[in-house]
Amino acid sequence: MDPTPNGAHVRALAGHVFRRLPNFRGKARLGRLALGDNNKSPALVVDRSGNVFKLPNLQEPVAFSLWLDGSYELELLNTFRSICRAGDTFVDVGANIGVFSIPLSRHVGPTGRILSIEASDVVSSFLQDNVARNFLDNVTVCRCAAADGQSSSVEFYNAPMSNFGMGSRAPQFGASPVAVISTSLDELVVAHSCKNITAIKVDVEGFEAHVFQGSRRVLATHSPVVAFEFCDWAEERAFPGRKGWAQELLLEMGYSIWRLSDYLAGTAALTEPVRSGSDTLLAAKSVRVR
């Protein structure tokens, strides 16, 4: 139920207004004020490309951005669009509710593939619903954790619904752990007969190193571009004393790494791993992908 009788209409109208506004300092804060209590219940939002998303609420950052701007991390999404072609495969590790998987499924077309991996059972239910809601036949949803392949299951800690995208393999929010299926990306790619893998997105709350450990064959065979999140506190929580480990693994496999902003600006790759702060990083084999 909406907090107010016309809650859905309030959200839709406010979202329509805010999308027409240019970006300005305080836009997000003003948007949250406009939503008020109408941000707490499930919502349907249509993105810039006409894709329909069912969201658990509009409190969580991914969902709020989709409502406010009609997209989430548009620069990164457009980067993937410039890399992937019709018939390619895009792998989305930590797919959330599908903000990358769904628009890119249309971009690669019916001959392309999306392998969409989400460990949270709650969030993956919304992901699966959104795939069906948009009548997409080229998206495969895998309800599991992509890890190093050393165990068939791992402990997973769900986040509260106000931060539903922050589920993690690390203890958090006082949540009790649940066991989720765990496998390597190498195994998933074989199981689902994926070909022409040109890009991979990884956002797994600090456990990116385990994803890369379980992706050695894919990274060596397909040489995909890899975009991933770096967050110092998340990596420290996942692997104490090993911040930057995920980057080290990619460098050892022959990748060069850029901050996404530097990649888009055409500047040089990093000379050493980032170990403090947070940023979106992009890795490619040896030379900058155009």
C-alpha positions in Angstrom: 0.0 0.0 0.0 1.2 3.5 -0.7 1.6 5.8 2.4 -1.0 8.1 0.9 -4.1 7.2 -1.3 -2.5 8.8 -4.3 1.1 7.9 -3.5 1.8 6.3 -6.8 0.5 9.3 -8.7 2.6 11.7 -6.5 5.7 9.7 -7.3 5.1 9.5 -11.0 4.3 13.2 -11.3 7.3 14.3 -9.2 9.6 12.0 -11.1 8.4 13.4 -14.4 9.1 16.9 -13.2 12.6 16.2 -11.8 13.8 14.4 -15.0 13.1 17.6 -16.9 15.4 19.6 -14.6 19.1 19.9 -15.3 21.5 18.6 -12.7 22.2 21.1 -10.0 23.6 21.1 -6.5 20.9 19.9 -4.1 18.7 18.2 -6.8 18.8 14.9 -5.0 18.0 16.4 -1.6 15.0 18.3 -3.2 13.8 15.1 -4.8 13.8 13.3 -1.5 11.9 16.1 0.1 9.4 16.0 -2.7 8.9 12.2 -2.3 8.4 12.4 1.5 6.9 9.2 2.8 6.0 8.2 -0.7 9.5 6.6 -1.0 8.8 3.6 1.2 6.6 1.3 -0.8 7.1 -0.6 -4.0 7.1 1.4 -7.1 7.1 1.1 -10.9 9.5 3.4 -12.7 10.2 3.7 -16.4 13.8 4.6 -17.4 15.0 6.9 -20.1 14.8 4.1 -22.7 11.3 3.0 -21.8 12.3 0.0 -19.7 9.9 -0.7 -16.8 11.3 -1.5 -13.4 9.5 -2.7 -10.3 11.4 -1.4 -7.3 11.2 -2.5 -3.6 11.1 1.2 -2.7 12.6 4.6 -3.7 14.8 5.0 -0.6 17.7 2.9 -1.8 20.2 4.8 -3.9 19.9 2.8 -7.1 16.1 3.0 -7.1 16.1 6.7 -6.2 18.5 7.5 -9.0 16.4 5.6 -11.5 13.3 7.6 -10.4 15.1 11.0 -10.2 17.2 10.8 -13.4 15.8 7.9 -15.4 19.1 6.1 -15.2 21.8 4.8 -12.8 25.5 5.5 -13.5 24.7 6.7 -17.0 28.4 7.2 -17.9 29.2 3.6 -17.1 26.1 2.3 -18.9 27.0 4.3 -22.0 30.6 3.0 -21.8 29.3 -0.5 -22.0 27.1 0.5 -24.9 30.2 1.7 -26.7 32.0 -1.6 -26.0 29.3 -4.2 -26.7 27.9 -4.9 -30.1 24.9 -6.9 -31.4 25.5 -10.6 -30.6 27.9 -10.0 -27.7 27.6 -11.3 -24.2 27.6 -8.9 -21.2 28.1 -10.4 -17.7 26.6 -8.5 -14.8 27.9 -9.6 -11.4 25.9 -8.1 -8.6 23.1 -7.3 -11.0 20.8 -5.8 -8.4 17.3 -5.1 -9.9 18.8 -5.0 -13.5 19.7 -1.4 -14.1 22.6 -2.5 -16.4 21.3 -5.9 -17.5 18.0 -4.8 -18.9 19.0 -1.8 -21.1 22.1 -3.7 -22.3 19.9 -6.7 -23.2 18.2 -4.5 -25.8 21.5 -3.1 -26.9 23.1 -6.5 -27.8 19.9 -7.6 -29.4 18.2 -11.0 -29.7 21.5 -12.7 -30.8 23.3 -11.3 -27.8 23.3 -12.6 -24.2 23.2 -11.2 -20.7 24.3 -13.3 -17.8 22.9 -11.6 -14.8 24.1 -12.7 -11.4 22.6 -11.7 -8.0 23.2 -13.4 -4.7 20.3 -11.9 -2.7 17.2 -14.0 -3.0 15.0 -10.9 -2.3 16.7 -8.7 -4.8 17.0 -11.4 -7.5 13.2 -11.9 -7.3 12.8 -8.2 -8.4 15.5 -8.8 -11.1 13.6 -11.8 -12.5 10.4 -9.9 -12.4 11.9 -7.0 -14.3 13.3 -9.3 -16.9 9.8 -10.8 -17.4 8.1 -7.5 -17.2 10.2 -6.2 -20.2 9.7 -9.5 -22.2 13.4 -10.2 -22.5 14.4 -13.6 -23.8 18.2 -13.0 -23.9 18.7 -12.5 -20.1 19.7 -15.4 -17.9 19.3 -14.7 -14.2 21.6 -16.7 -11.9 20.6 -16.6 -8.2 24.0 -17.3 -6.7 27.2 -15.7 -5.5 30.1 -15.5 -8.1 33.2 -16.3 -6.0 36.5 -18.1 -6.3 34.9 -21.6 -6.8 36.4 -23.1 -3.7 33.0 -23.7 -2.0 29.5 -24.6 -3.2 27.9 -22.2 -0.8 28.8 -19.0 1.2 27.3 -17.0 4.0 25.4 -14.0 2.8 24.1 -11.0 4.9 21.0 -9.2 3.5 20.7 -5.5 3.9 17.6 -3.7 5.1 15.2 -2.8 2.4 16.1 0.8 2.6 19.5 -0.2 1.3 18.5 -3.4 -0.5 21.5 -3.1 -2.9 24.1 -3.5 -0.1 23.7 -7.3 0.5 27.2 -8.7 1.3 29.2 -11.8 2.2 30.5 -9.8 5.2 28.5 -9.4 8.5 26.5 -6.2 8.6 23.4 -4.5 9.9 23.0 -7.1 12.6 21.6 -9.5 10.1 21.8 -13.3 10.5 23.7 -15.1 7.7 21.9 -17.1 5.1 23.6 -19.8 2.9 23.6 -19.0 -0.8 24.9 -21.1 -3.7 28.4 -20.1 -4.7 30.2 -20.9 -7.9 32.9 -19.4 -10.1 32.2 -17.2 -13.1 34.3 -19.7 -15.2 31.8 -22.4 -14.3 28.8 -20.3 -14.9 30.0 -19.3 -18.4 30.5 -22.9 -19.3 27.1 -24.0 -17.8 25.2 -21.4 -19.8 27.3 -21.7 -23.0 28.3 -18.0 -23.1 30.2 -16.8 -26.1 31.6 -13.5 -27.3 32.0 -12.1 -23.7 33.1 -8.5 -24.3 32.3 -6.8 -21.0 31.8 -7.6 -17.3 30.5 -5.4 -14.5 31.4 -6.4 -11.0 29.9 -4.8 -7.9 29.9 -7.2 -4.9 30.6 -5.0 -1.9 34.4 -5.6 -1.6 34.6 -9.2 -2.7 35.6 -8.4 -6.3 38.9 -10.2 -5.8 37.1 -13.6 -5.3 35.1 -12.9 -8.5 38.4 -12.4 -10.4 40.0 -15.5 -8.9 37.1 -17.5 -10.2 37.2 -15.9 -13.6 40.8 -16.6 -14.8 39.7 -18.7 -17.7 37.1 -16.2 -18.9 39.5 -13.3 -18.6 42.3 -15.1 -20.4 40.1 -16.5 -23.2 37.7 -13.6 -23.9 39.8 -10.6 -22.7 36.6 -8.7 -21.8 36.6 -5.1 -20.5 35.9 -5.2 -16.8 34.3 -2.4 -14.8 34.2 -2.8 -11.1 33.7 -0.8 -7.9 36.6 0.0 -5.5 35.7 1.0 -2.0 38.4 1.0 0.6 36.2 0.1 3.7 34.4 -2.6 1.8 37.6 -4.3 0.7 39.1 -3.9 4.1 36.0 -5.6 5.6 36.2 -8.4 3.1 39.9 -9.0 3.1 41.6 -7.2 6.1 44.9 -5.7 5.1 44.5 -6.4 1.4 42.9 -3.3 -0.1 43.6 -3.2 -3.8 43.9 -7.0 -4.1 41.3 -7.2 -6.9 43.3 -4.7 -8.9 46.5 -6.6 -8.3 44.9 -9.8 -9.7 43.9 -8.0 -12.9 47.3 -6.4 -13.3 48.9 -9.9 -13.0 46.6 -11.1 -15.7 47.8 -8.5 -18.2 45.1 -5.8 -17.7 45.6 -2.1 -17.5 43.4 -0.1 -15.1 41.8 3.3 -15.3 39.5 5.3 -13.2 36.4 5.5 -15.3 36.7 9.3 -15.5 40.3 9.0 -16.8 39.3 6.4 -19.3 36.5 8.6 -20.7 39.0 11.5 -20.8 41.5 9.5 -22.7 44.3 9.9 -20.1 46.8 7.3 -19.0 46.1 4.2 -17.0 47.0 3.9 -13.3 50.6 3.1 -12.5 49.6 1.3 -9.2 46.5 0.1 -7.5 44.1 2.5 -5.8 44.0 1.7 -2.1 42.0 4.6 -0.5 38.7 6.2 -1.2 36.1 4.9 -3.6 35.8 5.0 -7.4 34.5 3.1 -10.5 37.5 1.4 -12.2 37.7 0.1 -15.7 40.2 -2.6 -16.8 41.2 -3.6 -20.3 44.0 -5.8 -21.8 47.2 -3.8 -22.4 45.7 -0.9 -24.4 42.8 1.4 -24.0 39.6 0.1 -25.6 38.0 2.6 -28.0 
